[in-house]
Amino acid sequence: MCKLYGRFDLQQGDFNLNVDVQIPGIGITAIFGKSGSGKTTLLRCIAGLERARNGFLKVNNQCWQDKSFFLPTHKRPLGYVFQEASLFSHLSVQKNLEYGYRRTPSSLQQVSFDEVVELLGLAAFLRRYPKNLSGGERQRVAIARTLLTSPQLLLMDEPLAALDSYSKADILPYFDKLHKELSIPILYVSHAIEEVVRLADHLLIIEKGQIIADTFKRDDKDDYSISSMLDTIVRLP
C-alpha cells in the first residue's frame, strides 16, 4: 500500500513543478535529476516549506494538504537532512542528539537513544564537539539527531553533496544500515548516479519540473540498466 501520495503544481518565475507522486511505505525512494530539475522543490513541497496551488498530500492516510487545509511544517511528523549538518557547535555530540530525542514525547518515540547511537556508530564520538568531527561524522550525527525525533518520513536533500570522496565512502555503509534496519520511508534527493544505484529501491526521475520515469529496483541485477538510464539522462541537453 502506498504510504505517501502527493500532487503539486507550483509556479516559481519561469519554472513550473507539476507532479503526481506515490511513494511506498518502506525503503529508499531516490529523486534523481539534473540541477534545476525540481528535486529540492518537490522535497520542499512535501515538507510544507513551499505551498503549491491546488496541492494535495496524504501520508499514512493522514491529510497534510488539500484545497482547504495545509498542515504547517512544524506539525508534520517528518525529518529533514540537508547538505550541511547544521549541528549546534557549542554542544557535544551527545547533547546534540539529546536535543532531537527530547523534542519527542516518550509515547511517540519509535527508537531508543542507544539504538540510534549504535546504528550510526557514534558511541566513540559522544563527548566530542562538531569542530572535532570529519564531514562524514558530522552528517552521521545530523542523521541520528533527526531519527531521534521519530519521524514518520525522512527527507534527505543531497546529504553527501558537501563531502569529499573519502567521507562519502565512510558514510555510505551507514546508509545501507538505515535501509536494512529501519522501517521509515526515506526520500533521497541526489544527482549522483552511484549513490542512487547503490541505495534506491524506488526511483523517480524528474526533468523540467515533471516526473519522466517512475521505476522500482528489483535486485542488484538492475544496477547496470538503471545506471545506463541515468547516465543517458545526464547527457541530455
C-alpha positions in Angstrom: 0.0 0.0 0.0 1.2 3.5 -0.8 2.5 5.4 2.2 2.6 8.8 0.5 0.5 10.3 -2.3 1.1 13.8 -3.4 0.1 16.1 -6.2 1.7 19.5 -6.6 1.5 22.4 -9.1 3.9 25.2 -8.2 5.0 28.2 -10.3 8.3 29.9 -9.4 9.1 32.5 -12.0 9.7 30.7 -15.3 9.9 27.3 -13.6 6.8 25.1 -13.0 6.7 22.0 -10.9 3.8 19.8 -11.9 4.0 16.3 -10.4 1.9 13.4 -9.2 3.9 11.1 -6.9 3.3 7.9 -5.0 5.9 6.8 -2.5 5.9 3.3 -1.0 5.8 2.9 2.8 9.2 1.3 3.1 12.7 1.6 1.7 14.5 4.4 -0.1 12.9 6.4 -2.9 15.6 8.3 -4.8 14.6 11.5 -6.6 17.1 12.0 -9.4 17.6 14.8 -11.9 19.9 17.4 -13.2 20.5 20.7 -11.3 17.4 22.8 -11.6 15.1 20.0 -12.5 12.9 20.4 -9.4 14.2 17.8 -7.0 14.6 20.0 -4.0 11.4 21.9 -4.8 9.5 18.7 -4.7 11.0 17.8 -1.3 10.1 21.3 0.0 6.5 20.9 -1.1 6.3 17.6 0.8 7.9 19.3 3.9 5.5 22.2 3.7 8.2 24.7 3.0 6.5 25.5 -0.3 2.7 25.7 -0.7 1.7 24.6 -4.2 -1.6 25.8 -5.5 -4.3 23.0 -5.6 -1.7 20.8 -3.8 -2.7 17.5 -2.2 -0.6 15.4 0.2 -1.6 12.4 2.2 0.8 10.4 4.4 -0.2 7.3 6.4 -3.8 8.1 5.5 -3.5 11.5 7.1 -4.1 14.6 5.0 -1.3 17.1 5.2 -2.6 19.3 2.4 -5.6 19.8 0.2 -7.6 22.7 -1.3 -8.8 23.9 2.1 -6.2 22.6 4.5 -2.4 23.0 5.0 -0.6 21.3 7.8 2.3 23.6 8.8 5.8 22.2 8.6 6.4 22.1 12.4 3.4 19.9 12.8 4.4 17.4 10.1 6.0 14.3 11.6 9.0 14.3 9.3 12.7 14.7 9.5 14.8 16.7 7.1 18.5 16.2 6.5 20.3 18.9 4.5 23.6 19.0 2.7 25.2 20.7 5.7 24.9 19.0 9.1 23.9 22.3 10.9 24.8 20.9 14.4 24.9 23.1 17.5 28.6 23.9 17.6 28.5 24.7 21.4 27.0 21.3 22.3 28.7 17.9 22.4 27.5 15.1 20.1 25.6 13.7 23.0 23.9 17.0 23.7 23.1 17.5 20.0 21.4 14.0 20.0 19.6 14.6 23.2 18.1 17.8 21.7 16.4 15.7 19.0 15.4 13.0 21.4 13.8 15.3 23.9 11.7 17.0 21.3 9.5 13.9 21.0 7.1 12.8 23.8 8.0 9.4 25.2 4.7 7.9 24.0 5.7 8.7 20.4 9.3 7.6 20.5 9.9 4.8 18.0 13.6 4.3 18.5 15.8 4.5 21.6 18.8 6.7 22.1 21.2 3.7 22.3 19.7 2.1 19.2 20.4 5.1 17.0 23.9 5.6 18.5 24.7 2.0 17.6 23.1 2.2 14.2 25.2 5.1 13.2 28.4 4.1 15.0 28.5 7.2 17.3 29.5 5.8 20.7 33.1 6.9 20.4 32.1 10.5 19.5 29.5 11.3 22.2 31.9 13.6 24.2 33.3 15.3 21.1 32.2 18.6 19.7 31.3 19.2 16.0 34.5 21.0 15.2 36.4 17.8 16.1 34.5 15.7 13.7 35.0 15.0 10.0 32.4 16.0 7.5 31.0 12.4 7.3 30.9 12.1 11.0 29.0 15.4 11.4 26.5 14.2 8.9 26.0 10.9 10.7 25.3 12.9 13.9 22.8 15.1 12.0 21.0 12.0 10.7 21.0 10.4 14.1 19.5 13.6 15.7 16.8 13.6 13.0 16.0 9.9 13.6 15.7 10.5 17.4 12.7 12.8 16.7 10.9 9.5 15.5 9.7 10.9 12.1 7.2 9.0 10.0 9.0 10.2 6.9 12.7 11.1 6.4 13.7 13.6 3.7 17.3 13.8 2.6 18.4 16.6 0.3 21.7 15.6 -1.3 23.2 14.7 2.2 26.5 13.7 0.7 27.0 16.5 -1.8 29.2 18.6 0.6 31.5 15.6 1.4 34.8 14.6 -0.2 35.2 11.1 -1.7 36.8 9.7 1.5 33.9 11.0 3.7 31.3 9.6 1.2 33.0 6.2 1.3 33.0 6.3 5.1 29.3 7.2 5.5 27.7 5.1 2.7 27.8 1.8 4.7 25.7 3.6 7.4 23.1 4.4 4.8 23.0 0.7 3.9 22.2 0.0 7.6 19.5 2.6 7.7 18.0 1.0 4.7 18.1 -2.5 6.2 17.2 -1.9 9.8 14.6 1.0 9.8 11.0 0.9 8.5 10.9 4.7 8.0 10.4 5.5 4.3 13.2 7.8 3.0 13.1 10.3 0.2 16.6 10.8 -1.1 17.4 13.6 -3.5 20.6 13.3 -5.5 22.2 13.9 -8.9 25.0 11.4 -8.1 24.4 8.2 -10.2 26.5 5.9 -8.0 24.5 6.9 -4.8 21.2 6.3 -6.5 22.2 3.0 -7.9 23.6 1.8 -4.6 20.8 3.0 -2.3 17.5 3.2 -4.1 14.6 0.7 -4.0 12.3 3.1 -5.9 13.4 5.7 -8.4 11.7 8.9 -9.5 13.4 10.8 -12.3 12.5 14.4 -12.6 13.2 16.7 -15.6 12.0 20.3 -16.0 9.5 20.0 -13.1 7.9 16.8 -14.3 8.3 13.1 -13.4 9.6 11.4 -16.5 10.2 8.0 -15.0 9.0 6.0 -12.0 10.5 2.6 -11.5 11.4 0.0 -8.9 14.7 -1.7 -8.5 14.0 -5.5 -8.2 17.5 -6.6 -7.3 21.2 -5.9 -7.9 20.9 -7.2 -11.5 19.1 -4.0 -12.3 22.1 -1.8 -11.3 23.6 -1.7 -14.8 20.4 -0.8 -16.6 19.5 1.9 -14.1 23.0 3.3 -14.2 22.9 3.4 -18.0 19.4 5.1 -18.0 20.6 7.8 -15.5 23.8 8.4 -17.5 21.7 8.9 -20.6 19.5 11.5 -18.8 22.5 13.4 -17.5 23.9 13.7 -21.0 20.7 15.1 -22.5 20.9 18.8 -23.4 
